[in-house]
Amino acid sequence: MSTTGRRPDAAQNRTRIVEAARAALAESQHVHLNEIAKRAGVGQGTLYRNFPNREALLAEVYRRDVDELVAAATDLLAAHEPGEALRKWLDRVIDYAEVKRGVLAALEPEAWQDLVAHSHNPIEGALGLLLDAAKAAGSIRTDVDARGVLLLIAYLSRVRHDEWEAMARPLMNVIFDGVRRQGVDD
């Protein structure tokens, strides 16, 4: 459901609902819609007008995170040198992956497989943009490609929820160190 043509307060309610759902998913995979409505400061009727079921809400959380992650690549390249932009984007991937785990765990396999299939190409494209810029700047290895880095990042899904805080960023640092050109510090 598009926010185009909505009253400003209705669009704000929808945004607050999605943000509340995202925050709840970062804490636990067991998210209840009444809890999300309370966190968002809206009634259950408002939540259900925007999202007819739990799956629709979780899919919207996932899609927004993908859109923000993809858009961040260009924004980061405009504000930082390519190696640093890549580093900052990989940090965002950690936050994205934490919520993604919650969404995928809460959805039926058919629903999440469709979401993942539609997000793969935009994410790979954004990462490719960052890698190409970092290669051109000489800050990463030239034999690195987006598909390979995404395969390495995918292994983060094996980190247990209770270990996420302690392990996710250190593992992403290993990935980043692996793509950097030897002797190059950011």
C-alpha positions as CSV (number, residue, x, y, z in Angstrom):
1,M,0.0,0.0,0.0
2,S,1.5,3.3,-1.1
3,T,1.6,6.4,1.2
4,T,1.0,8.6,-1.9
5,G,-2.2,10.5,-1.5
6,R,-2.6,9.8,2.2
7,R,-3.3,12.5,4.8
8,P,-0.1,13.5,6.5
9,D,-1.2,12.1,9.9
10,A,-2.1,8.8,8.2
11,A,1.3,8.6,6.6
12,Q,2.9,9.4,9.9
13,N,0.9,6.6,11.6
14,R,2.0,4.2,9.0
15,T,5.6,5.2,9.4
16,R,5.4,4.9,13.2
17,I,3.9,1.5,12.9
18,V,6.7,0.3,10.7
19,E,9.4,1.8,13.0
20,A,7.7,0.2,16.1
21,A,7.7,-3.2,14.3
22,R,11.3,-2.8,13.3
23,A,12.3,-2.0,16.9
24,A,10.3,-4.9,18.2
25,L,11.9,-7.3,15.7
26,A,15.4,-6.2,16.7
27,E,14.5,-7.3,20.3
28,S,12.7,-10.5,19.6
29,Q,11.3,-12.7,16.8
30,H,8.1,-13.1,18.7
31,V,6.3,-9.9,17.9
32,H,2.6,-9.3,18.6
33,L,0.6,-6.8,16.7
34,N,-1.1,-5.3,19.8
35,E,2.4,-4.6,21.2
36,I,3.4,-2.9,18.0
37,A,0.2,-0.7,18.0
38,K,1.0,0.3,21.6
39,R,4.6,1.2,20.7
40,A,3.5,3.2,17.7
41,G,0.9,5.0,19.7
42,V,-2.0,3.9,17.5
43,G,-5.1,1.8,18.0
44,Q,-5.4,-1.7,16.6
45,G,-7.9,-0.4,14.0
46,T,-5.3,2.0,12.6
47,L,-2.7,-0.8,12.5
48,Y,-5.1,-3.1,10.6
49,R,-6.2,-0.4,8.2
50,N,-2.6,0.0,7.2
51,F,-1.6,-3.7,7.4
52,P,-4.3,-6.3,7.2
53,N,-2.1,-9.0,8.8
54,R,1.2,-9.6,10.4
55,E,2.9,-10.8,7.2
56,A,2.0,-7.5,5.4
57,L,3.5,-5.5,8.2
58,L,6.7,-7.6,8.4
59,A,7.1,-7.5,4.6
60,E,6.9,-3.7,4.7
61,V,9.6,-3.5,7.4
62,Y,11.8,-5.7,5.3
63,R,11.2,-3.7,2.1
64,R,11.9,-0.4,3.8
65,D,15.1,-1.7,5.3
66,V,16.2,-2.9,1.8
67,D,15.3,0.5,0.3
68,E,17.2,2.4,3.0
69,L,20.3,0.1,2.7
70,V,20.4,0.4,-1.1
71,A,20.0,4.2,-1.0
72,A,22.7,4.5,1.7
73,A,25.3,3.3,-0.8
74,T,25.0,6.4,-3.0
75,D,24.7,8.7,0.0
76,L,27.8,7.3,1.7
77,L,29.8,7.6,-1.4
78,A,28.9,11.2,-1.7
79,A,29.9,11.9,1.9
80,H,33.0,9.7,2.3
81,E,36.0,8.3,0.5
82,P,35.1,4.9,-1.1
83,G,36.8,2.6,1.4
84,E,35.2,4.4,4.3
85,A,31.8,4.5,2.5
86,L,32.1,0.7,2.1
87,R,33.0,0.3,5.8
88,K,30.0,2.4,6.9
89,W,27.7,0.5,4.6
90,L,28.8,-2.8,6.0
91,D,28.0,-1.5,9.4
92,R,24.5,-0.8,8.2
93,V,24.3,-4.3,6.9
94,I,24.7,-5.5,10.5
95,D,21.6,-3.6,11.6
96,Y,19.7,-4.7,8.5
97,A,20.6,-8.3,9.0
98,E,19.5,-8.3,12.6
99,V,16.0,-7.1,11.6
100,K,16.0,-9.4,8.5
101,R,16.5,-12.4,10.8
102,G,13.5,-11.4,12.8
103,V,11.3,-10.9,9.8
104,L,12.3,-14.1,8.1
105,A,11.8,-16.1,11.3
106,A,8.3,-14.6,11.7
107,L,7.1,-15.3,8.1
108,E,6.1,-18.4,6.4
109,P,8.9,-19.7,4.0
110,E,6.9,-18.9,0.9
111,A,6.5,-15.2,1.9
112,W,10.1,-14.7,3.0
113,Q,11.6,-16.4,-0.1
114,D,9.7,-13.9,-2.3
115,L,11.0,-11.0,-0.2
116,V,14.6,-12.2,-0.4
117,A,14.4,-12.9,-4.1
118,H,13.2,-9.3,-4.8
119,S,15.8,-7.7,-2.6
120,H,18.9,-9.6,-3.7
121,N,19.6,-7.7,-7.0
122,P,19.2,-4.2,-5.5
123,I,21.5,-5.0,-2.6
124,E,24.0,-6.7,-4.8
125,G,23.9,-3.6,-7.1
126,A,24.5,-1.2,-4.1
127,L,27.4,-3.3,-2.9
128,G,28.8,-3.5,-6.4
129,L,28.7,0.4,-6.6
130,L,30.6,0.7,-3.4
131,L,33.1,-2.0,-4.3
132,D,33.8,-0.5,-7.8
133,A,34.4,2.9,-6.2
134,A,36.7,1.4,-3.6
135,K,38.6,-0.5,-6.3
136,A,39.0,2.6,-8.4
137,A,40.4,4.4,-5.3
138,G,42.8,1.5,-4.6
139,S,41.5,0.8,-1.2
140,I,40.3,-2.8,-1.8
141,R,41.5,-5.8,-3.7
142,T,40.6,-5.9,-7.4
143,D,39.5,-9.6,-7.3
144,V,36.6,-8.9,-5.0
145,D,33.0,-8.9,-6.3
146,A,29.6,-8.2,-4.8
147,R,28.4,-11.8,-5.1
148,G,31.4,-13.1,-3.2
149,V,31.1,-10.5,-0.4
150,L,27.3,-11.2,-0.1
151,L,28.1,-15.0,0.2
152,L,30.4,-14.2,3.1
153,I,27.9,-11.8,4.7
154,A,25.2,-14.5,4.4
155,Y,27.1,-16.6,7.0
156,L,26.1,-14.0,9.6
157,S,22.7,-15.7,9.5
158,R,24.3,-18.6,11.4
159,V,25.1,-16.4,14.4
160,R,22.6,-17.1,17.2
161,H,20.3,-14.3,18.4
162,D,21.9,-14.4,21.9
163,E,25.4,-14.1,20.3
164,W,24.5,-11.3,17.8
165,E,25.8,-8.3,19.7
166,A,29.1,-10.0,20.6
167,M,29.8,-11.6,17.2
168,A,28.2,-9.8,14.3
169,R,30.4,-6.7,14.1
170,P,33.7,-8.6,14.7
171,L,32.8,-11.0,11.9
172,M,31.9,-8.2,9.6
173,N,35.3,-6.7,10.4
174,V,37.0,-9.9,9.3
175,I,35.1,-9.6,6.0
176,F,36.1,-6.0,5.6
177,D,39.7,-6.8,6.4
178,G,39.6,-9.6,3.8
179,V,38.6,-7.3,1.0
180,R,41.0,-4.4,1.8
181,R,44.1,-4.2,-0.2
182,Q,47.2,-5.2,1.8
183,G,48.9,-2.3,3.4
184,V,45.9,0.0,3.0
185,D,44.3,1.5,6.2
186,D,41.2,3.6,6.2
